[in-house]
Each structure stands twice: as structure tokens, then as C-alpha cells.
Amino acid sequence: MKFNTYLDNKKTLKLIHDTSIREVILEHKTLSRMGRLDTDSSFSN
């Protein structure tokens, strides 16, 4: 079964790491209706 969701921040990405989800697609907020990731938060460590 495949799931589709979106991320608000890197904290959520870390939570997903410990699940069975193996692929995450990050979309910039200007390209996605529900996305909230801007350039700085997408690429910062």
C-alpha cells in the first residue's frame, strides 16, 4: 500500500524515517497547494 502526504518541517521528516515509508518527495511551497517548505528550510541542516 502506498501513502501520500506532505511535510511541514524537518521534524516530521525525522519521524517518517522510523516508519515503513521509504520515499519522500519534497515540494517547494510555490509548487504545491499544501506544501509549506520554503527554500531556506528545505536545504538547511
N, CA, C and O atoms as a Maestro MAE file, in Angstrom:
{
 s_m_m2io_version
 :::
 2.0.0
}

f_m_ct {
 s_m_title
 :::
 protein
 m_atom[180] {
  # First column is atom index #
  i_m_mmod_type
  r_m_x_coord
  r_m_y_coord
  r_m_z_coord
  i_m_residue_number
  s_m_chain_name
  s_m_pdb_residue_name
  s_m_pdb_atom_name
  i_m_atomic_number
  :::
  1 25 0.840 -1.166 0.000 1 A "MET " " N  " 7
  2 3 0.000 0.000 0.000 1 A "MET " " CA " 6
  3 2 0.895 1.242 0.000 1 A "MET " " C  " 6
  4 15 1.912 1.278 0.693 1 A "MET " " O  " 8
  5 25 0.519 2.246 -0.768 2 A "LYS " " N  " 7
  6 3 1.293 3.482 -0.839 2 A "LYS " " CA " 6
  7 2 0.497 4.613 -0.200 2 A "LYS " " C  " 6
  8 15 -0.728 4.673 -0.309 2 A "LYS " " O  " 8
  9 25 1.219 5.504 0.465 3 A "PHE " " N  " 7
  10 3 0.602 6.642 1.127 3 A "PHE " " CA " 6
  11 2 1.127 7.932 0.523 3 A "PHE " " C  " 6
  12 15 2.262 7.997 0.053 3 A "PHE " " O  " 8
  13 25 0.295 8.945 0.543 4 A "ASN " " N  " 7
  14 3 0.660 10.251 0.028 4 A "ASN " " CA " 6
  15 2 0.413 11.269 1.135 4 A "ASN " " C  " 6
  16 15 -0.682 11.322 1.694 4 A "ASN " " O  " 8
  17 25 1.416 12.073 1.455 5 A "THR " " N  " 7
  18 3 1.272 13.080 2.495 5 A "THR " " CA " 6
  19 2 2.188 14.256 2.187 5 A "THR " " C  " 6
  20 15 2.850 14.269 1.149 5 A "THR " " O  " 8
  21 25 2.232 15.218 3.055 6 A "TYR " " N  " 7
  22 3 3.138 16.343 2.878 6 A "TYR " " CA " 6
  23 2 3.839 16.637 4.198 6 A "TYR " " C  " 6
  24 15 3.374 16.233 5.263 6 A "TYR " " O  " 8
  25 25 4.945 17.332 4.117 7 A "LEU " " N  " 7
  26 3 5.737 17.658 5.293 7 A "LEU " " CA " 6
  27 2 5.671 19.147 5.579 7 A "LEU " " C  " 6
  28 15 5.674 19.971 4.664 7 A "LEU " " O  " 8
  29 25 5.612 19.474 6.845 8 A "ASP " " N  " 7
  30 3 5.659 20.877 7.259 8 A "ASP " " CA " 6
  31 2 7.062 21.313 7.638 8 A "ASP " " C  " 6
  32 15 7.410 22.486 7.508 8 A "ASP " " O  " 8
  33 25 7.868 20.372 8.106 9 A "ASN " " N  " 7
  34 3 9.189 20.740 8.609 9 A "ASN " " CA " 6
  35 2 10.090 19.512 8.695 9 A "ASN " " C  " 6
  36 15 9.654 18.390 8.438 9 A "ASN " " O  " 8
  37 25 11.346 19.738 9.056 10 A "LYS " " N  " 7
  38 3 12.306 18.632 9.138 10 A "LYS " " CA " 6
  39 2 12.004 17.692 10.295 10 A "LYS " " C  " 6
  40 15 12.366 16.517 10.243 10 A "LYS " " O  " 8
  41 25 11.355 18.182 11.327 11 A "LYS " " N  " 7
  42 3 10.991 17.327 12.459 11 A "LYS " " CA " 6
  43 2 10.079 16.195 11.979 11 A "LYS " " C  " 6
  44 15 10.235 15.049 12.400 11 A "LYS " " O  " 8
  45 25 9.151 16.510 11.118 12 A "THR " " N  " 7
  46 3 8.263 15.494 10.558 12 A "THR " " CA " 6
  47 2 9.042 14.498 9.711 12 A "THR " " C  " 6
  48 15 8.749 13.303 9.734 12 A "THR " " O  " 8
  49 25 10.017 14.971 8.976 13 A "LEU " " N  " 7
  50 3 10.850 14.087 8.162 13 A "LEU " " CA " 6
  51 2 11.598 13.090 9.042 13 A "LEU " " C  " 6
  52 15 11.731 11.922 8.676 13 A "LEU " " O  " 8
  53 25 12.082 13.534 10.184 14 A "LYS " " N  " 7
  54 3 12.768 12.631 11.106 14 A "LYS " " CA " 6
  55 2 11.811 11.576 11.655 14 A "LYS " " C  " 6
  56 15 12.212 10.430 11.856 14 A "LYS " " O  " 8
  57 25 10.562 11.940 11.900 15 A "LEU " " N  " 7
  58 3 9.572 10.973 12.374 15 A "LEU " " CA " 6
  59 2 9.275 9.924 11.307 15 A "LEU " " C  " 6
  60 15 9.111 8.745 11.620 15 A "LEU " " O  " 8
  61 25 9.208 10.345 10.070 16 A "ILE " " N  " 7
  62 3 8.934 9.428 8.964 16 A "ILE " " CA " 6
  63 2 10.076 8.433 8.795 16 A "ILE " " C  " 6
  64 15 9.856 7.298 8.372 16 A "ILE " " O  " 8
  65 25 11.283 8.851 9.121 17 A "HIS " " N  " 7
  66 3 12.455 7.981 8.973 17 A "HIS " " CA " 6
  67 2 12.282 6.663 9.720 17 A "HIS " " C  " 6
  68 15 12.796 5.635 9.279 17 A "HIS " " O  " 8
  69 25 11.577 6.676 10.827 18 A "ASP " " N  " 7
  70 3 11.399 5.479 11.645 18 A "ASP " " CA " 6
  71 2 10.147 4.673 11.289 18 A "ASP " " C  " 6
  72 15 9.730 3.811 12.063 18 A "ASP " " O  " 8
  73 25 9.556 4.938 10.149 19 A "THR " " N  " 7
  74 3 8.373 4.197 9.703 19 A "THR " " CA " 6
  75 2 8.730 3.340 8.494 19 A "THR " " C  " 6
  76 15 9.895 3.245 8.110 19 A "THR " " O  " 8
  77 25 7.730 2.727 7.909 20 A "SER " " N  " 7
  78 3 7.959 1.894 6.723 20 A "SER " " CA " 6
  79 2 7.989 2.715 5.435 20 A "SER " " C  " 6
  80 15 8.197 2.153 4.359 20 A "SER " " O  " 8
  81 25 7.788 4.023 5.518 21 A "ILE " " N  " 7
  82 3 7.828 4.888 4.338 21 A "ILE " " CA " 6
  83 2 9.266 4.979 3.848 21 A "ILE " " C  " 6
  84 15 10.170 5.286 4.626 21 A "ILE " " O  " 8
  85 25 9.482 4.714 2.570 22 A "ARG " " N  " 7
  86 3 10.834 4.682 2.013 22 A "ARG " " CA " 6
  87 2 11.096 5.762 0.974 22 A "ARG " " C  " 6
  88 15 12.224 5.896 0.500 22 A "ARG " " O  " 8
  89 25 10.094 6.523 0.617 23 A "GLU " " N  " 7
  90 3 10.291 7.578 -0.377 23 A "GLU " " CA " 6
  91 2 9.503 8.808 0.033 23 A "GLU " " C  " 6
  92 15 8.319 8.728 0.359 23 A "GLU " " O  " 8
  93 25 10.181 9.945 0.012 24 A "VAL " " N  " 7
  94 3 9.546 11.215 0.342 24 A "VAL " " CA " 6
  95 2 9.900 12.208 -0.752 24 A "VAL " " C  " 6
  96 15 11.071 12.369 -1.095 24 A "VAL " " O  " 8
  97 25 8.903 12.864 -1.293 25 A "ILE " " N  " 7
  98 3 9.115 13.889 -2.308 25 A "ILE " " CA " 6
  99 2 8.851 15.241 -1.656 25 A "ILE " " C  " 6
  100 15 7.761 15.487 -1.138 25 A "ILE " " O  " 8
  101 25 9.850 16.109 -1.685 26 A "LEU " " N  " 7
  102 3 9.714 17.440 -1.101 26 A "LEU " " CA " 6
  103 2 9.356 18.430 -2.197 26 A "LEU " " C  " 6
  104 15 10.028 18.501 -3.226 26 A "LEU " " O  " 8
  105 25 8.289 19.195 -1.971 27 A "GLU " " N  " 7
  106 3 7.873 20.205 -2.936 27 A "GLU " " CA " 6
  107 2 7.968 21.579 -2.299 27 A "GLU " " C  " 6
  108 15 7.551 21.787 -1.159 27 A "GLU " " O  " 8
  109 25 8.518 22.499 -3.046 28 A "HIS " " N  " 7
  110 3 8.583 23.887 -2.599 28 A "HIS " " CA " 6
  111 2 7.164 24.428 -2.475 28 A "HIS " " C  " 6
  112 15 6.277 24.025 -3.227 28 A "HIS " " O  " 8
  113 25 6.948 25.334 -1.534 29 A "LYS " " N  " 7
  114 3 5.599 25.837 -1.276 29 A "LYS " " CA " 6
  115 2 4.963 26.526 -2.486 29 A "LYS " " C  " 6
  116 15 3.737 26.569 -2.585 29 A "LYS " " O  " 8
  117 25 5.761 27.061 -3.398 30 A "THR " " N  " 7
  118 3 5.183 27.710 -4.577 30 A "THR " " CA " 6
  119 2 4.693 26.700 -5.613 30 A "THR " " C  " 6
  120 15 3.978 27.066 -6.545 30 A "THR " " O  " 8
  121 25 5.076 25.426 -5.453 31 A "LEU " " N  " 7
  122 3 4.685 24.392 -6.412 31 A "LEU " " CA " 6
  123 2 3.622 23.441 -5.868 31 A "LEU " " C  " 6
  124 15 3.210 22.514 -6.564 31 A "LEU " " O  " 8
  125 25 3.181 23.657 -4.654 32 A "SER " " N  " 7
  126 3 2.267 22.715 -4.029 32 A "SER " " CA " 6
  127 2 1.164 23.456 -3.278 32 A "SER " " C  " 6
  128 15 1.427 24.446 -2.595 32 A "SER " " O  " 8
  129 25 -0.065 22.976 -3.407 33 A "ARG " " N  " 7
  130 3 -1.179 23.599 -2.692 33 A "ARG " " CA " 6
  131 2 -1.036 23.463 -1.181 33 A "ARG " " C  " 6
  132 15 -1.364 24.391 -0.441 33 A "ARG " " O  " 8
  133 25 -0.545 22.309 -0.716 34 A "MET " " N  " 7
  134 3 -0.496 22.053 0.713 34 A "MET " " CA " 6
  135 2 0.905 22.186 1.295 34 A "MET " " C  " 6
  136 15 1.072 22.164 2.514 34 A "MET " " O  " 8
  137 25 1.904 22.321 0.444 35 A "GLY " " N  " 7
  138 3 3.275 22.411 0.933 35 A "GLY " " CA " 6
  139 2 3.558 23.723 1.626 35 A "GLY " " C  " 6
  140 15 2.973 24.755 1.296 35 A "GLY " " O  " 8
  141 25 4.452 23.676 2.583 36 A "ARG " " N  " 7
  142 3 4.812 24.883 3.323 36 A "ARG " " CA " 6
  143 2 6.319 25.075 3.409 36 A "ARG " " C  " 6
  144 15 6.788 25.935 4.155 36 A "ARG " " O  " 8
  145 25 7.079 24.294 2.663 37 A "LEU " " N  " 7
  146 3 8.537 24.384 2.738 37 A "LEU " " CA " 6
  147 2 9.060 25.510 1.858 37 A "LEU " " C  " 6
  148 15 8.818 25.533 0.651 37 A "LEU " " O  " 8
  149 25 9.774 26.434 2.469 38 A "ASP " " N  " 7
  150 3 10.428 27.459 1.670 38 A "ASP " " CA " 6
  151 2 11.861 27.012 1.385 38 A "ASP " " C  " 6
  152 15 12.293 25.965 1.868 38 A "ASP " " O  " 8
  153 25 12.583 27.786 0.618 39 A "THR " " N  " 7
  154 3 13.928 27.391 0.200 39 A "THR " " CA " 6
  155 2 14.869 27.217 1.388 39 A "THR " " C  " 6
  156 15 15.606 26.233 1.444 39 A "THR " " O  " 8
  157 25 14.859 28.139 2.325 40 A "ASP " " N  " 7
  158 3 15.776 28.060 3.466 40 A "ASP " " CA " 6
  159 2 15.537 26.826 4.318 40 A "ASP " " C  " 6
  160 15 16.493 26.144 4.688 40 A "ASP " " O  " 8
  161 25 14.298 26.524 4.636 41 A "SER " " N  " 7
  162 3 14.030 25.367 5.494 41 A "SER " " CA " 6
  163 2 14.179 24.051 4.745 41 A "SER " " C  " 6
  164 15 14.378 23.013 5.375 41 A "SER " " O  " 8
  165 25 14.089 24.064 3.440 42 A "SER " " N  " 7
  166 3 14.245 22.838 2.661 42 A "SER " " CA " 6
  167 2 15.688 22.367 2.612 42 A "SER " " C  " 6
  168 15 15.946 21.163 2.590 42 A "SER " " O  " 8
  169 25 16.636 23.303 2.595 43 A "PHE " " N  " 7
  170 3 18.031 22.940 2.400 43 A "PHE " " CA " 6
  171 2 18.924 23.196 3.604 43 A "PHE " " C  " 6
  172 15 20.118 22.901 3.548 43 A "PHE " " O  " 8
  173 25 18.387 23.730 4.681 44 A "SER " " N  " 7
  174 3 19.222 23.980 5.858 44 A "SER " " CA " 6
  175 2 19.400 22.706 6.667 44 A "SER " " C  " 6
  176 15 18.549 21.817 6.631 44 A "SER " " O  " 8
  177 25 20.494 22.618 7.386 45 A "ASN " " N  " 7
  178 3 20.767 21.434 8.210 45 A "ASN " " CA " 6
  179 2 20.254 21.663 9.561 45 A "ASN " " C  " 6
  180 15 20.376 20.794 10.424 45 A "ASN " " O  " 8
  :::
 }
 m_bond[179] {
  # First column is bond index #
  i_m_from
  i_m_to
  i_m_order
  :::
  1 1 2 1
  2 2 3 1
  3 3 4 2
  4 3 5 1
  5 5 6 1
  6 6 7 1
  7 7 8 2
  8 7 9 1
  9 9 10 1
  10 10 11 1
  11 11 12 2
  12 11 13 1
  13 13 14 1
  14 14 15 1
  15 15 16 2
  16 15 17 1
  17 17 18 1
  18 18 19 1
  19 19 20 2
  20 19 21 1
  21 21 22 1
  22 22 23 1
  23 23 24 2
  24 23 25 1
  25 25 26 1
  26 26 27 1
  27 27 28 2
  28 27 29 1
  29 29 30 1
  30 30 31 1
  31 31 32 2
  32 31 33 1
  33 33 34 1
  34 34 35 1
  35 35 36 2
  36 35 37 1
  37 37 38 1
  38 38 39 1
  39 39 40 2
  40 39 41 1
  41 41 42 1
  42 42 43 1
  43 43 44 2
  44 43 45 1
  45 45 46 1
  46 46 47 1
  47 47 48 2
  48 47 49 1
  49 49 50 1
  50 50 51 1
  51 51 52 2
  52 51 53 1
  53 53 54 1
  54 54 55 1
  55 55 56 2
  56 55 57 1
  57 57 58 1
  58 58 59 1
  59 59 60 2
  60 59 61 1
  61 61 62 1
  62 62 63 1
  63 63 64 2
  64 63 65 1
  65 65 66 1
  66 66 67 1
  67 67 68 2
  68 67 69 1
  69 69 70 1
  70 70 71 1
  71 71 72 2
  72 71 73 1
  73 73 74 1
  74 74 75 1
  75 75 76 2
  76 75 77 1
  77 77 78 1
  78 78 79 1
  79 79 80 2
  80 79 81 1
  81 81 82 1
  82 82 83 1
  83 83 84 2
  84 83 85 1
  85 85 86 1
  86 86 87 1
  87 87 88 2
  88 87 89 1
  89 89 90 1
  90 90 91 1
  91 91 92 2
  92 91 93 1
  93 93 94 1
  94 94 95 1
  95 95 96 2
  96 95 97 1
  97 97 98 1
  98 98 99 1
  99 99 100 2
  100 99 101 1
  101 101 102 1
  102 102 103 1
  103 103 104 2
  104 103 105 1
  105 105 106 1
  106 106 107 1
  107 107 108 2
  108 107 109 1
  109 109 110 1
  110 110 111 1
  111 111 112 2
  112 111 113 1
  113 113 114 1
  114 114 115 1
  115 115 116 2
  116 115 117 1
  117 117 118 1
  118 118 119 1
  119 119 120 2
  120 119 121 1
  121 121 122 1
  122 122 123 1
  123 123 124 2
  124 123 125 1
  125 125 126 1
  126 126 127 1
  127 127 128 2
  128 127 129 1
  129 129 130 1
  130 130 131 1
  131 131 132 2
  132 131 133 1
  133 133 134 1
  134 134 135 1
  135 135 136 2
  136 135 137 1
  137 137 138 1
  138 138 139 1
  139 139 140 2
  140 139 141 1
  141 141 142 1
  142 142 143 1
  143 143 144 2
  144 143 145 1
  145 145 146 1
  146 146 147 1
  147 147 148 2
  148 147 149 1
  149 149 150 1
  150 150 151 1
  151 151 152 2
  152 151 153 1
  153 153 154 1
  154 154 155 1
  155 155 156 2
  156 155 157 1
  157 157 158 1
  158 158 159 1
  159 159 160 2
  160 159 161 1
  161 161 162 1
  162 162 163 1
  163 163 164 2
  164 163 165 1
  165 165 166 1
  166 166 167 1
  167 167 168 2
  168 167 169 1
  169 169 170 1
  170 170 171 1
  171 171 172 2
  172 171 173 1
  173 173 174 1
  174 174 175 1
  175 175 176 2
  176 175 177 1
  177 177 178 1
  178 178 179 1
  179 179 180 2
  :::
 }
}
